[in-house]
Amino acid sequence: MNWISSAGLLSLLAVAAPALAQSDREVAEAMITRAANVCPGHSAERTNATVKAVPVGALRVMLERGLTMCPDRRLDASAPAAFYGRYGVFQWNPEVKAGASVIVQKIDAMTRKDEFPPETLVWDADGKALTQRTVPAFEPKPGAAVLYRVR
C-alpha cells in the first residue's frame, strides 16, 4: 500500500515539477506560447505586456491547470474582460486600457483562491462583475484543444 501511494506522489511531482522548475521568464514565455497556439487574436504586441503583468505565481497556477490568456478585440469597452470557464480562457480587449488591468486583477484573485467556475464571467472596466451580459463566444484557433476540465 505504501508503494502505491509513493508512486502516486512521485507521478504528481513529476507533472508539477516542470512548471515549478522554470524561471519566471520561462513561465511567462510558456503562457505566451500557449496564447500563440490557442488564440486567434494573439500577437506579440497584444499579448506579451499583459501576460508579463500577471504575477508569476498566478501564471504557474494557470499553466498547471491548463488555463490560457487571449486578447480579443471583439470585447467592447463596456465589458473589456471575460473568463470563459468551459474553456479555461481569460480574455481582454487590448485596445481598452482598463481591459488588461482588470484581467490581471481577476487572474490574480482567481488563482489565489484556485476557483475557476465553469460559467462565463464578464467584468466592466472597473472590475465589477456584469450579469446577464452577452459577449462574443470564445473561438480558439482551428485545431487547438482547449476544453477545460473543472476540478
C-alpha positions in Angstrom: 0.0 0.0 0.0 2.8 2.5 0.8 4.4 1.7 -2.5 1.3 2.7 -4.4 0.9 6.0 -2.5 4.6 6.7 -3.0 4.3 6.0 -6.8 1.2 8.3 -7.0 3.1 11.0 -5.2 6.1 10.7 -7.5 3.9 10.9 -10.5 2.2 14.0 -9.2 5.6 15.6 -8.5 6.8 14.7 -12.0 3.9 16.6 -13.5 4.1 19.6 -11.2 7.9 19.9 -11.2 8.4 21.3 -14.7 6.3 24.4 -14.1 8.0 25.0 -10.7 11.5 24.5 -12.1 11.0 27.1 -14.8 12.4 30.6 -14.3 10.0 33.5 -14.1 10.9 34.4 -17.7 10.3 30.8 -18.9 6.9 30.8 -17.2 5.8 34.0 -19.0 7.1 32.6 -22.3 5.2 29.4 -21.8 2.0 31.3 -21.3 2.7 33.4 -24.4 3.4 30.3 -26.4 0.1 28.8 -25.2 -1.7 32.0 -26.3 0.0 31.8 -29.7 -1.2 28.3 -30.1 -4.8 28.8 -28.9 -5.8 32.5 -29.5 -6.8 33.8 -33.0 -6.2 37.3 -31.7 -2.7 36.7 -30.5 0.2 38.9 -31.5 3.3 39.8 -29.5 2.1 43.4 -29.4 -1.3 42.5 -27.9 -0.4 39.6 -25.6 3.1 40.0 -24.2 2.7 43.0 -21.9 -0.5 41.7 -20.3 1.0 38.2 -19.7 4.1 39.8 -18.2 1.9 41.9 -15.9 0.4 38.8 -14.3 2.2 37.7 -11.1 4.4 34.7 -11.9 2.8 32.6 -9.2 -0.6 33.1 -10.9 0.9 32.2 -14.3 2.3 29.0 -12.7 -1.1 28.1 -11.4 -2.6 28.8 -14.9 -0.1 26.6 -16.6 -0.6 23.8 -14.1 -4.4 24.0 -14.6 -4.3 24.3 -18.4 -5.7 27.9 -18.4 -5.0 30.4 -21.2 -4.9 34.2 -21.7 -6.2 35.5 -25.0 -6.5 39.1 -26.3 -9.8 39.6 -28.1 -10.7 43.0 -29.7 -14.3 41.8 -30.1 -15.0 42.6 -26.4 -16.3 46.1 -26.2 -15.3 48.9 -23.9 -18.2 48.4 -21.5 -17.2 44.8 -20.9 -13.5 44.5 -21.8 -12.6 41.4 -19.8 -14.1 37.9 -19.5 -13.4 34.4 -18.3 -14.8 31.5 -20.4 -15.0 28.8 -17.7 -15.8 26.0 -20.1 -12.6 26.6 -21.9 -10.5 28.0 -19.1 -9.7 31.1 -21.1 -9.2 34.6 -19.8 -9.8 37.3 -22.5 -9.4 41.0 -22.5 -9.7 43.7 -25.2 -6.1 45.0 -25.6 -7.5 48.3 -27.1 -9.3 49.1 -23.9 -6.8 50.4 -21.5 -8.6 49.1 -18.4 -9.1 45.6 -20.0 -5.6 44.5 -19.3 -5.5 45.7 -15.7 -8.9 44.1 -15.0 -7.9 40.8 -16.4 -4.6 40.8 -14.4 -6.5 41.6 -11.2 -9.1 38.9 -11.8 -6.4 36.3 -12.7 -4.5 37.1 -9.6 -7.6 36.8 -7.4 -8.9 33.6 -9.0 -5.6 31.8 -8.9 -5.1 32.7 -5.2 -8.5 31.1 -4.5 -7.9 28.3 -7.0 -11.5 28.8 -8.1 -12.4 28.6 -11.8 -16.1 28.3 -12.3 -17.5 26.6 -15.4 -19.6 29.5 -16.5 -18.6 32.6 -18.4 -17.8 35.6 -16.2 -17.7 39.2 -17.6 -16.3 42.3 -16.0 -16.6 46.0 -16.8 -13.6 48.5 -16.9 -13.7 48.9 -13.1 -13.6 45.1 -12.5 -17.2 44.9 -11.5 -19.0 41.7 -12.4 -21.6 42.1 -15.1 -24.6 39.7 -15.0 -26.7 38.7 -18.0 -24.2 40.3 -20.3 -23.7 38.8 -23.8 -20.2 38.7 -25.1 -18.8 37.1 -28.2 -18.2 33.3 -27.9 -14.7 32.1 -27.4 -13.3 30.8 -30.7 -9.9 29.0 -30.5 -7.6 28.7 -33.4 -8.6 25.8 -35.7 -7.2 22.6 -34.3 -6.4 24.0 -30.8 -7.6 21.7 -28.0 -8.9 23.9 -25.2 -11.8 22.2 -23.4 -11.1 22.9 -19.7 -11.8 20.2 -17.1 -13.3 21.7 -14.0 -11.7 20.1 -10.9 
